[in-house]
Amino acid sequence: KKWLMIATVLAILFVVLFPIWPYELKYYVWYVSLILLIFSVGLLVVRLALYSILSLFGYSFWLFPNLLS
C-alpha cells in the first residue's frame, strides 16, 4: 500500500505540473489523445452502422451495449 500511495502522489504531481512539461511531451500527449478520439468515434460509427444494417433485416444486435454508460 505504501508504493501505491507514492505512485498516486507522483502521478498527481506529474499531472499538476503539466504547464512546465517540455513541448515534445505535450505534443505526444495531444497526439495520443487525438488517436484515441478518432478510434472512439470510429467505433461508434461502426457500431451504429452494424445496428442499422441488421435492424433492416429484423435483427436487434448491439456491439458493445454498455460502451457509453
C-alpha positions in Angstrom: 0.0 0.0 0.0 2.9 2.3 0.6 4.1 2.0 -3.0 0.6 2.7 -4.3 0.4 5.9 -2.2 3.7 7.0 -3.5 2.7 6.3 -7.1 -0.6 8.2 -6.6 1.2 11.2 -5.2 3.7 11.2 -8.1 1.0 10.8 -10.7 -0.9 13.8 -9.3 2.3 15.9 -9.2 3.0 14.8 -12.8 -0.4 16.0 -14.0 -0.4 19.2 -12.0 3.0 20.2 -13.4 1.7 20.0 -17.0 2.4 23.6 -17.8 6.2 23.1 -17.4 6.3 19.9 -19.4 8.6 20.1 -22.5 6.8 20.9 -25.7 7.5 17.5 -27.3 5.9 15.7 -24.4 2.8 17.9 -24.6 2.7 17.2 -28.3 2.8 13.4 -27.8 0.1 13.6 -25.2 -2.1 15.6 -27.6 -1.3 13.1 -30.4 -2.3 10.1 -28.3 -5.5 11.7 -27.2 -6.3 12.6 -30.8 -5.8 9.0 -31.9 -8.0 7.7 -29.0 -10.7 10.2 -30.0 -10.6 9.0 -33.7 -10.7 5.4 -32.6 -13.7 6.0 -30.3 -15.7 7.9 -32.9 -14.9 5.2 -35.5 -16.0 2.5 -33.1 -19.3 4.4 -32.5 -19.8 4.8 -36.3 -19.2 1.1 -37.0 -21.4 0.1 -34.1 -24.3 2.3 -35.4 -23.8 1.1 -39.0 -23.9 -2.5 -37.9 -27.0 -2.0 -35.8 -28.7 -0.1 -38.7 -27.9 -2.8 -41.3 -29.0 -5.6 -39.0 -32.2 -3.8 -38.0 -33.2 -3.6 -41.7 -33.3 -7.5 -41.7 -35.3 -7.7 -38.4 -32.4 -8.4 -36.1 -31.6 -6.5 -32.9 -27.9 -6.7 -32.1 -25.8 -4.1 -30.3 -22.0 -4.4 -30.4 -20.6 -3.3 -27.0 -24.0 -2.4 -25.5 -22.5 -0.7 -22.4 -20.0 1.4 -24.3 -21.3 4.8 -23.4 -22.6 4.0 -19.9 
